[in-house]
Amino acid sequence: MRLWDRYRLRLRRKRLRYRAFRKRRDLSAVIDRTQEYGRDAILLVAVLRNERIRLPYFLRYYRDLGVTHFLMVDNASDDGSRDYLAAQPDVSLWTTRASYRASRYGADWINWLLMRHGGGHWILAVDIDEFFIYPFCDTRPIRALTDWLDAGGVRSFPAMVLDMYPKGPVDAEPYREGGNPFDIANNFDGGNYMIARNGLYGNLWIQGGPRARTMFADRPREAPSLNKVPLVKWHWSYCFVSSTHMLLPRGLNLVFDEWGGEKASGCLLHAKFLSTFKAKVAEELQRRQHFAESREYIAYAETLRDDADMWCKWSEKYINWRQLEILGIMSKGGWA
């Protein structure tokens, strides 16, 4: 990398960290239990709005996986999410009525909380509709993965977002609180993905899947990005640049093998397409707080207007992580 590019990235990291420091004023603590977890705690950080129906399963899933403590930001929910989270003994909760868009879609708030509370911990940064899976997740807790990464001196672990969807209209079967969303949204695209490399930040840029196929068919380059680096051994000097798609320092994004081998990777099973989706789209179109003037949500609304079925004859029914490894969507690398 050229000296000038290195200087640009160092300067950008300083600016993003200073921005996060300023954005701390957006956040008010509802309940701060960060003194209650130990030095080896695995932390999950998330920003949410009006996700009360999803929270019971979300928390149970990640507790079962081995997450120790949750750092949550509630962005002005009015559906009871705040009270529900505040009552959970392993949750520290902050609230804000500030603009989600002006916080770089929550990244500034996440960066600040991790600067303040994440140093020295493995952290998992996800959305409320994302469920992290990794090789052997059915038999090994997440600490087994982080211990293995520590032993190899690896500081970050990638995951591709895998959009899950039902067969038929997304609202055909109602999602009920506490239920496993993948009992309903249990299909995915086994192929149809485009991969490019970001020369400056070093990360892979992945697009495709059912959203590109059905909602951005005429403009696939505008389809949502599916590459993320959600699991990181955090240091106070790190920061997320664009959601959890990439980080600084740049080395945290180099999670693929350029020499023909395979590094271990996971997936984020994405449970967006449930019966709750139409109401969410309507709310976000009114708020206009998402990227590019909510371009993605406009595409969702146009597709939903026709009661579109995302299933196609090439859809795969999800079984387990081993199926995804066979398809080349994730890899166990050298972990056995």
C-alpha positions in Angstrom: 0.0 0.0 0.0 1.3 3.5 -0.9 2.4 5.8 1.9 -0.2 8.3 1.0 -3.0 5.7 1.3 -1.7 4.7 4.7 -1.8 8.3 5.8 -5.3 8.7 4.6 -6.5 5.7 6.5 -4.8 6.8 9.7 -6.4 10.2 9.4 -9.8 8.7 8.7 -9.6 6.5 11.7 -8.8 9.4 13.9 -11.7 11.4 12.5 -14.1 8.5 13.0 -13.0 8.0 16.6 -13.3 11.7 17.3 -16.7 11.7 15.7 -17.8 8.7 18.0 -16.5 10.6 21.0 -18.7 13.6 20.1 -21.7 11.4 19.4 -21.6 10.0 23.0 -23.8 13.0 23.9 -26.6 11.4 21.9 -26.8 8.4 24.3 -28.4 8.4 27.7 -27.9 5.3 30.0 -31.0 3.5 31.0 -29.2 0.8 32.9 -25.4 0.3 32.9 -24.3 -3.1 34.1 -20.9 -3.0 32.5 -19.1 -3.3 35.9 -20.7 -6.7 36.4 -18.9 -8.7 33.7 -15.4 -10.0 33.8 -12.3 -9.4 31.7 -12.9 -12.5 29.6 -16.6 -11.6 28.8 -17.8 -11.9 25.2 -19.9 -8.9 24.3 -22.6 -8.3 21.8 -23.4 -4.8 20.6 -26.5 -3.8 18.6 -28.7 -0.8 17.7 -32.4 -1.3 17.4 -35.8 0.3 17.0 -39.2 -1.3 17.6 -38.0 -4.9 17.7 -39.9 -6.1 20.8 -41.4 -9.2 19.1 -37.9 -10.3 18.0 -36.0 -9.8 21.3 -36.9 -12.9 23.3 -35.5 -15.3 20.6 -32.6 -13.0 19.8 -31.4 -12.9 23.4 -31.9 -16.6 23.9 -30.1 -17.5 20.8 -27.0 -15.5 21.7 -27.0 -16.6 25.3 -27.1 -20.2 24.2 -24.2 -19.4 21.8 -22.1 -18.1 24.8 -22.4 -14.3 24.7 -21.8 -12.9 28.2 -23.3 -9.4 28.0 -25.3 -7.3 25.7 -24.6 -3.6 25.0 -27.8 -2.3 23.4 -28.8 1.1 22.0 -32.5 1.7 21.7 -33.3 4.4 19.1 -36.6 5.8 20.4 -38.7 2.6 20.3 -42.4 2.9 21.2 -43.3 -0.8 21.3 -41.9 -1.8 24.7 -38.4 -2.7 23.6 -36.8 -0.4 26.0 -38.6 -1.7 29.1 -38.1 -5.3 28.1 -34.3 -4.9 27.6 -33.9 -2.9 30.8 -35.3 -5.8 32.8 -32.8 -8.3 31.4 -29.9 -9.0 33.9 -27.2 -9.3 31.3 -28.1 -6.2 29.3 -26.7 -2.7 29.5 -29.0 -0.3 27.7 -28.7 3.2 26.3 -31.4 5.2 24.6 -31.4 8.0 22.1 -33.8 10.1 20.1 -31.1 11.4 17.8 -31.0 10.7 14.1 -29.9 7.2 13.1 -28.8 8.6 9.7 -26.7 11.3 11.4 -24.9 8.7 13.5 -23.7 7.0 10.3 -26.5 4.4 10.7 -25.6 3.6 14.3 -21.9 3.1 13.6 -20.9 6.2 15.7 -22.8 4.9 18.7 -21.4 1.4 18.4 -17.8 2.8 18.1 -18.3 4.9 21.2 -19.6 2.1 23.3 -16.8 -0.2 22.2 -14.2 2.5 22.8 -15.6 2.8 26.3 -16.5 -0.8 27.2 -15.1 -3.2 24.6 -11.3 -3.0 25.0 -9.7 -6.4 25.4 -12.9 -8.3 24.7 -14.1 -10.3 21.8 -17.1 -8.4 20.6 -19.9 -9.4 18.2 -21.7 -6.6 16.3 -24.9 -7.6 14.7 -28.4 -6.4 13.8 -31.4 -7.7 15.6 -32.4 -9.8 12.6 -28.9 -11.4 12.2 -28.0 -14.7 13.7 -24.3 -15.6 13.7 -23.3 -19.1 12.8 -19.7 -20.5 12.4 -18.1 -23.9 11.9 -19.1 -26.4 14.6 -21.6 -23.9 16.1 -23.9 -26.8 16.8 -21.4 -28.4 19.1 -19.0 -25.7 20.2 -19.8 -22.4 22.0 -18.5 -19.2 20.6 -15.7 -19.1 23.2 -14.2 -22.2 21.5 -14.0 -20.1 18.3 -12.5 -17.1 20.0 -10.0 -19.3 21.9 -8.9 -20.8 18.6 -8.6 -17.4 17.0 -6.6 -16.1 20.0 -4.2 -19.1 19.7 -3.6 -18.2 16.1 -3.2 -14.5 16.8 -6.2 -13.7 14.6 -8.1 -10.5 15.6 -11.2 -10.6 13.4 -13.5 -13.1 11.9 -15.8 -12.6 8.8 -19.3 -13.6 8.1 -21.4 -13.4 4.9 -25.0 -12.2 5.3 -27.2 -15.0 4.0 -30.7 -13.8 3.3 -33.3 -16.3 4.5 -36.9 -16.3 3.1 -40.1 -18.4 3.2 -41.7 -20.1 0.3 -44.5 -17.9 -0.7 -45.4 -14.3 0.4 -43.4 -13.1 3.4 -46.6 -12.4 5.4 -48.3 -15.8 4.6 -47.3 -17.3 8.0 -47.4 -15.0 11.0 -44.2 -14.7 13.1 -45.0 -15.0 16.9 -42.9 -13.7 19.7 -40.3 -16.2 20.9 -40.4 -18.3 17.8 -37.5 -19.5 15.8 -37.7 -17.3 12.6 -36.0 -20.0 10.6 -38.9 -22.3 11.1 -40.6 -19.9 8.6 -37.8 -18.3 6.6 -35.9 -21.5 5.9 -34.7 -21.0 2.3 -31.7 -19.2 0.8 -29.8 -18.8 -2.5 -27.0 -21.3 -2.8 -25.3 -19.2 -5.6 -25.9 -16.0 -7.5 -23.2 -14.0 -5.6 -20.7 -11.4 -7.0 -17.4 -10.7 -5.2 -15.0 -7.8 -5.7 -12.1 -6.5 -3.6 -11.9 -3.0 -2.1 -8.4 -1.9 -2.9 -8.2 0.8 -0.2 -9.7 -1.0 2.7 -8.7 -4.6 1.7 -12.1 -6.2 2.3 -14.1 -8.3 0.0 -17.4 -6.7 -1.3 -20.1 -9.3 -1.8 -23.5 -8.7 -3.4 -26.2 -11.0 -4.8 -28.7 -13.4 -3.3 -32.5 -13.0 -3.3 -32.5 -9.2 -2.9 -30.3 -8.7 -5.9 -32.3 -11.2 -7.8 -35.8 -9.9 -7.1 -35.5 -6.3 -5.9 -32.4 -5.0 -7.8 -32.5 -7.2 -10.9 -32.2 -4.2 -13.2 -29.4 -2.6 -11.1 -27.5 -5.3 -9.3 -24.6 -3.0 -8.4 -27.0 -1.2 -6.0 -28.0 -4.3 -4.2 -27.1 -4.5 -0.5 -23.6 -5.6 0.5 -23.4 -8.9 2.2 -19.9 -8.9 3.6 -19.4 -8.2 7.3 -16.7 -8.6 9.9 -18.9 -8.9 13.0 -16.5 -10.7 15.4 -13.4 -8.7 16.6 -11.0 -8.8 19.4 -11.5 -5.2 20.3 -8.9 -2.5 21.0 -9.8 1.0 22.0 -8.1 2.4 18.9 -10.3 0.4 16.4 -13.4 1.6 14.7 -16.1 0.4 12.3 -16.0 2.4 9.0 -19.3 1.5 7.3 -21.7 -0.5 9.5 -19.8 -3.7 10.2 -18.8 -4.1 6.5 -15.2 -2.9 7.2 -13.0 -1.6 10.0 -9.8 0.3 10.6 -7.0 -0.5 11.0 -7.1 -2.0 7.6 -5.5 -5.3 8.7 -8.8 -6.3 10.4 -10.4 -6.6 6.9 -7.8 -9.0 5.6 -9.9 -12.1 6.5 -9.5 -14.0 3.2 -6.5 -16.0 1.9 -4.9 -14.5 -1.2 -2.7 -17.5 -1.8 -5.2 -20.1 -2.7 -6.0 -21.4 0.8 -9.1 -21.1 2.9 -9.5 -19.1 6.1 -12.3 -19.9 8.4 -15.5 -17.9 8.0 -19.1 -17.8 9.2 -22.5 -16.5 8.1 -25.1 -14.2 9.5 -28.5 -15.8 8.8 -30.6 -12.8 8.0 -34.2 -13.1 9.2 -35.6 -9.9 7.7 -38.3 -11.5 5.5 -41.0 -12.4 8.0 -44.6 -11.3 8.5 -43.3 -8.2 10.4 -41.5 -7.0 7.3 -44.3 -4.9 5.7 -44.9 -2.9 8.8 -41.2 -2.3 9.2 -40.9 -1.1 5.6 -43.8 1.3 6.0 -42.2 2.8 9.1 -38.8 3.2 7.6 -40.1 4.8 4.5 -41.8 7.4 6.6 -38.7 8.0 8.8 -36.2 8.0 5.8 -33.2 7.3 8.2 -31.5 4.6 6.1 -28.7 4.7 3.6 -29.1 6.6 0.3 -32.5 8.1 1.2 -33.8 4.6 2.1 -33.2 3.4 -1.5 -33.2 -0.2 -0.2 -36.6 0.2 1.5 -38.1 1.8 -1.6 -37.1 -1.3 -3.5 -38.7 -3.4 -0.8 -42.0 -1.6 -1.0 -42.2 -1.9 -4.7 -41.6 -5.6 -4.5 -44.0 -6.2 -1.7 -46.8 -4.3 -3.5 -47.1 -7.4 -5.8 -47.0 -10.0 -2.9 -43.8 -11.3 -4.5 -42.5 -14.7 -3.7 -38.7 -14.7 -3.3 -38.5 -18.5 -3.6 -37.4 -19.9 -7.0 -36.5 -23.3 -8.3 -32.9 -22.8 -7.4 -33.6 -22.0 -3.8 -32.0 -24.2 -1.1 -33.7 -25.3 2.1 -31.4 -24.6 5.0 -30.2 -27.6 7.0 -27.0 -26.6 8.9 -23.6 -25.0 8.6 -22.1 -28.0 7.0 -24.4 -27.5 4.0 -23.1 -24.0 3.7 -19.5 -25.2 3.8 -20.2 -27.7 1.0 -21.7 -24.9 -1.1 -18.6 -22.7 -0.4 -20.5 -20.0 1.4 -18.5 -20.5 4.6 -15.4 -22.4 5.6 -13.9 -24.1 8.6 -10.4 -23.4 7.3 -7.9 -25.1 9.5 -10.2 -25.5 12.5 -11.0 -29.1 13.1 
